[in-house]
Each structure stands twice: as C-alpha cells, then as structure tokens.
C-alpha cells in the first residue's frame, strides 16, 4: 500500500469524526471526545478543528493543580474552552455543569479524555442534557489514505439492493492486501509515520509501558502489573471468540473477580471491545455472552507476539471501521454478532432504524455459497427487518452468490 503522506511530514491527516464534532459544537454547550491514548484527539481538537478556542491540557501538572484547587476560576473564561485529558480531574464536571446552567452557549466546552468518562467511577456527573459524547478510534484505512472516510456503510441502508454494486463502484477504493493494514494498526504514529515493523514494535512497547505504569494508576489500583499484562496478552489470543471470564481466569491463574475488574479497566480505557449478541426475542435460545475484540489490531498483534494476522484480526479490522461509522452518524445504530445454540452464526449484524444488515467476513479469496448459510438463516428468522447480507472477502470479485447475499472484496467497501 502507498500512503499518500510523506513520512517526514507531520501535517495531520483529516479525520472522519471532524464533521460530527463540528455539528455537535454548533448545538450543544459541551462536547466530549474520548478515545484511547494516541488516537489523535489533541490533534483533532487543536489543529483539524481550528477556530478561536482557549486550550489547556491536564497533562500539565501546574494546570492540573490549578484546576483542582479552583476550577470555577479557570472555567469562567468568556472564550470557548478546550480541556485536554479531562479524566485527570473528574471533579471539574460539577463546575462545568454549573457554568453551563448559567450560560448554555453552544460549543462553550470541548473536552477530551483517554477513558470512557461515562464508565469512570470517579466521574459522578455525566452532564446529561448538557453534553454529547463522541468516540475517536484509531485511523481507518480511508483516513490513512488521507480521505477522512470509513466504509460506504450508509449506502446499504439508504439505497435499494439493486443499486448496491453501483454504490460500491462509486466508493472508488483501491485494491490492497489487508495483512499490512492489520500489522500497522490505526494509531497515527505507527500507521502513518513509521515505515518498518521494527520501528512500530518499539512504539508499541512504549505505548504498553506507558499504559501500564501511568494510565492504569489513574483509573484503579493494580496490585500486579505482570498479571494485568498477561491478561491483555490472553485476550489478544481470543479475538473474535465468546468471552468466558471463568475460563480466561483459569488459563492465566487469576480469580474470576480479578479478571472481571481488569477487563472493565481495559474497556474503560478503550482498548477492549465487547461485541454483544443480537437478540430481538428473548425467548429464543441465543448465546448471550459477548465476543471480545481489541481497540487496535496492530497493538493486539504486538501483545500476542505475532506477525501473522489471522481471520479474527481481519474481522477486527472490519468491526473497527463499522464502529467508526456508527460513532459519527446521526441517529441510533449498533453492531452485534448473531449465534444460536445450533451453530448458526453471522459475524456482524448492523442495526439502524432502516433495518438489519448481516455481514459475514471471510479471509478467503474464493467466496462460496456455503459461506452464506448464516446470513440466509438470519434473514429467514427476522423477515422483512433483515436486509440482504454482505459477504466480505479477500478476493477481487463482486457478485450476488444468492438473491440475498452480495459477495464483495473488503477493500471495495473500506
């Protein structure tokens, strides 16, 4: 793959979330952008957003001390204010609430954080009705190519199936292998600015060390960092699998309550993704436990000491692109997996008000009718709510394998 960006040029590439961020700032008094460290939040709010906003970062210890001592004084500035890494002083949310109740000017506060502030125990104030929450994930393939885009998922909900092939052609994506994309991951520095896997390994090592020794200490007291790192590695070896906390704890020698707490910390810090099971009828015998995926595929491969991506990493790449699209869209939407006790399964079910889109992901370059069985079963189960399905594969042929499943090369979508 050729990245259209000079490796020595640090000009930020545009991000897909920028439009949603701009729209939200025009409506809400506060907008909160969260995401794992090094996803590009500071770059997004300072360089890509632009405009006349005062900016402070709580990574600066003096500023952090001032805010903790007298938050009202710092927040009383008349200009719109951006606060970076706000999770370091969650008590400031009460002062922000007070300031907003006195003046609900749109865009008054823009906050960024490296954890999911809604899941933080220390954040007692959610700013409900006063703030909107956005999530910045690692860079998509389109963003790495400089296009500020993700997959053309809107087309499958907005256009009739007869026009899907044209919509895919209009997307105009170029062919490339998925494995290098998985190895790079989506954090801007290793994905765009580092050119070799050896350089990326050094960066990932530093990222993990910083996360373990600094970020975790702000979230919770961890008695054994080696145990926590062992759990991260074990989770990375279980990508795309149903999460069984008891079994996971037995394999790594940790009690289930400790596993539960550690997994929650990974999720709060945006490194772990739990993909829930789809179920519209609770009397059906569907598997309820979530599947586990990672917030960045490159980091997961590094943690698992592997340089050979598997089909589960391929699924993880597709999932991250879907989530990036859902995070920025207006209206409700969610993604699940579907599996019955009989073994019928669909990798992803994307739900919007327009219907249910079943998606199967196969790393093969020769999609076959047998690969469509899960989608066909799902559609027969949910009738008119279910749209025709997509079979994303690693080949180069786009064709209807049956009347309800379109086989598409993954790179034409992303």
N, C-alpha and C positions, 0 to 999 in steps of 0.2 A: 504494500500500500504506500502511496506517495502522499505525505501530509503537506498540504499547501501552506506551509508555515515554516519560515526559516528557523532552524533550531537555535540560532543565536538571537533571534528576535523575540522579545518578551511582550510584544503587543498582544493584549488579551483577545482571544477569540470570542465571538458573540455566543451568548447562551440562550437556550430556548425559553428559559423561565423569565427572561427580561420583560417580555410583553405583559405577562400576567402580573409581574411585580409592578410595572408602571400603571396598569389598570387599577390594581388594588390600592396603590398610594393615592390615586385620584378620588377614592371613595371612602376609605377607612382612616380613622385617626392614627392607628398603629398597624404596621405590617411586620411580621416576624418571619425571618428566613432562617431556617435551621438546616443542618446537614453535617455530615462527618467532617472532621478537620481536613483541610487541604482540598476541598471540593471546589473552591473558588468563590466563597461567599464574600470575602472582603473585596476581591477584585470586581465582583458583580455590583456591589453597592457603592463602591468608590469610583471606579474607572468606567464601567459599562453603563451604569445608570446616569452618571454625570449630574449636572444641576448644582444649585447652591444649597448645600446641606452642611451643617456643622457635623463633625465626625470625631468620635472618641473611641478608643479601644480599651477594654478592661484587661487586656494582656499587659498594659502599662500599670505597674504596681502603684505608682503615685495616684493615677487617675482612679484606680480601683479603690484605694484608701479614701480618697475624697468622696467618691460616690457612696461608699458605705457609711461615712460619717455624716454627710449632709446631702442626701440625694435630691431634696427639694430645690436646693440652690443650683445644682448642676442642671436640673431638668427645666428650670424656669426660663431658659434662653428663648427668645422670641423666634429665632430661625428654626426651620425643620432640623431635627437632630437624628443622627445615626449613631447607635451604640453597638459596637462590635464585641462579640463574645460575652453577651449579657448573662449567660448562665453562671458566670463567676460572682454575680451579685443578685441572686434571685429576689432578694428583699426589695429591690428597686421597683418591682412590678406594682407594689401598693402605691408608691409615689406616682408612677406613670398613670395608674387608674385615676388618682386624684386630679392630676393635671388634665387628663382627657375630659373628665366630668366638668371641669371648669371651662374648657375650650376644646370642642370636638373638630377642630380644623383638620381636614383630610391630609394625610401624609405627614402629620406632625412628628411621629416617631417611627423610625425604621430600625428594627433590632435584628441582630444576627446571633446565632448560637450554635455550638458544636454538639449539642444534645437535643433530644426531643423535649422541649420545655413542658409540654403537656403531661409527660410521663415522669418528670422530676418530682421527687418527694418534697424537695426544698422550695419549690415554686408553688406557694399556696394561692396565688392569684393568677387566674387564667386570662384575664382581660376579656371575658366573654361579652360579646356585643360591641366591643371596642377595637378588636384586633382580628386580623385574618392571618392564618399560618400558611406559609409556603415551604416547600422542601426542595433544596438544591442537591441533586445527586451527582455522582461522578459524570464526566462528559460522555455523551452519546457518540456513536460513530459520526453522525452528521455534524455535531459540534466540533469534533476533532478535525473534520474536513473544512471547518470554517463556515458552516451553513446555518448555524443556530437552529437546528432541526432535530426532530426524532423521527420515528417511523410514521408512515402515512396512515395511521390508525383511524383518523377521522373519516377517511373515505369509505371504510367498510360499514359505518353507521349512517353516513349521510347519502350514499349513492346506492342504487339498486345493484344486486349481484351481477346483472348483465353489463354493468359499467366498471366492475372492479378491475378487470385487466387493463382497461384504458387508464384508470386512475393510477395503477402501478407503473405503467409506462410514463405517465406524466410526472411521477415522482423522480424519475431520471437518475436513480442511484447506479453507481458503477460496481462492477464485479470485483470481489476480493475474497481471500480466504478468511475465515473467522478466527482461526487459532492465534495469529499475531495480535488481533484485537483483544482477545482474551488475556494474553500474556501481558500486554501493556496496561490493561485496565483502563479506568477513566479519570483517575486523579490527574489534573492538568500537567504537573511536572513530569511524572514518568510517561504519561501518554503522549505528550506533545514535545516536551523539551529535552528528554533523554533519548539517546539513539540506540543504545545497546541494552541487552538484558542484564549484563553485569552491572551497568550503571543503575538500572532500575532495582536490582537486588539490594544495592547499597541504600537506595532511597527507602525501599520498603522496610529494611531493617531499622532505619532511623525512625520511620513512622511508628512501627510497632513499639519500639523502646519508649518513644515519647508518650504514646497512648498508655502504656502500662505504668510508667513511672510518674506521669503528670496528670493526664486527664482522668484516669480512674480514681486517683486520690481526691479529686474534686467531687466525684459522684458518690463514692462509698469507700468504706474501709475494707481493703482486701488483705487478708492475713497471709496469703501465699501467692505471689505473682507467678511463680513457676506453675502452680496448679491452674491459674487462670489462663496462662499461655497454652498449657496442654489442652485445656477445654477448647480454646479457639482453634487449635490445630485439628482436634477431633471433629468439631463441627464442620470445618472445611473439607474433611473427608466424607461428609454425609450430605453434601449439596444435593438438593432435589429429592431427598428422602423424607419420609414421615418422621417427625421428631418424637422420640421416646426418651424422656428425661431420665427415667429409671435405668434403662439400658445404657444410655450415654454415661451416667454416673458410674455404673458398674465397670464399664470398659476403661475408665480413666481413674478409678479409685476415689471418687468423691460422692458424698451423700446427696440424695436427690434434692433436699432443700438448698444445698450449696449450688448445685447445677442450676436450679431454678433461678436463684438470685444472680448468678453470673450471666445466664442467658438474658435476663432482664436488663442487666447493665450493658450488654452488647447491643441490645435493641434500642435502649435509650440513647446510646451514642452513635446510632445509625450504621452500625457495622453488620448487624444481623437483621434478616428479613424473615418473618414468619408468614408464609402464604396460607391463608385459611382455606378450608374445604368449602365448596359450593353446596348449599342445601336450601331449597325453597320449601320443601315439605319435610318437616321434622319427623314424620313417621317413617320416612324412607331409611333404609339401613345403609347410610353413607358413613365413610370414615371421617371422624370429626377432628382428629389431630392435625395440626398444621404441618406443612412441609417447610424445610429450612433452606434458605438461600443466603448469599453474602452480599453486602453492600457494594463491593467492588471485586470483580472477578480476578483481576491481576493480583490484588492483595491476598485473596483466598488461595490462589495457586502458590504464591510465595510461602504462605503459612503452612501449606501442606507439603512443602519441599518438592514440588512437582513442576516440570517444564513441559508436560504433555497434557493439554486440555482434553477433557472428556465430553461426552454428550451432555452431562449435567452442567458443565461450565457453559456450553452452548445455550442451554435453557436459561441459565442465569443471565447471560447477555441479553436475550430476548426479553426476559422479565424486567430488567432494569430499564430498557427502552420503553416498555409499556408503562411502567410506573412514572417515568419522566413525563410522558404524555398525559397521564391521568393527573399528575401533580399540578399541571399548568392549565388544565381545561376548566371551563366554566360548567357548573352543574355536577350532579353526582356521578360517581363512577368507581368501580372497584375491580380487582382481579383476584380470582380464586383458582384452585385446581378442583377437579371432579374425579371421584373414585368411589366405586361401590365395592362391597364385600365380595362380589362375584369376579372382581378384577377388571371391570370396565373402567377406563380412565381417559381423561383429557388433561393435557399438561396445564393449560390456562383457559379459564372462562372469564372473558372481559364483559363486565356488566355496565350498561348505561341505560338511560331512560328509553333508548331506541331499541334495546334488545340485548341478547346474549350472544357473544361471538366466541365460539370454541376454537382453540388453537392447539395444534399438535406440532411439536418440534422434533425433527429427526436430523441427525448429523450425516445421514446418507446422501449421496448424490444421485440416487436412483429411487425416488419415491414410488411406492406401490399401493395398490388398492387396499392391501391388508393393513397398511398404516392408518387407514381412515375409519377403522371399526369403532374406536372410541367416540369419534365425532358423530358418526351415524347413530350410535346408541343414545348419545346425549340428546341429539335432535329429536329422536323418536320419543324420548322421555319428556321433553319440555315443549314440544309442539311449535306453535307459531312464535313463541317468545325467542326461540333459538334461530339465529341467522345461519346461513351456510357457513361452514368452517374453513379454516386455513390450515394447510399442512406446509410448514416452513422447513425447507431442506437445504442441502449444501450443493445442489446441482445448478443447472442453468436453464431449466425448462419450466415454463408457466403453463399449466393445463388443468382442466377440470377432470379429476380422476373419477368422479361420480357427479351426479346432479347436485350434491350438497357439500362437496369438498373441493376447494381450489388449491392445487399444489403450486407453491411459489418459492423461488430461491430467496433465502433470508435477506440477501443483500439488495434485492429489489424493493423490499419493504423498509429496511433501515437505512 
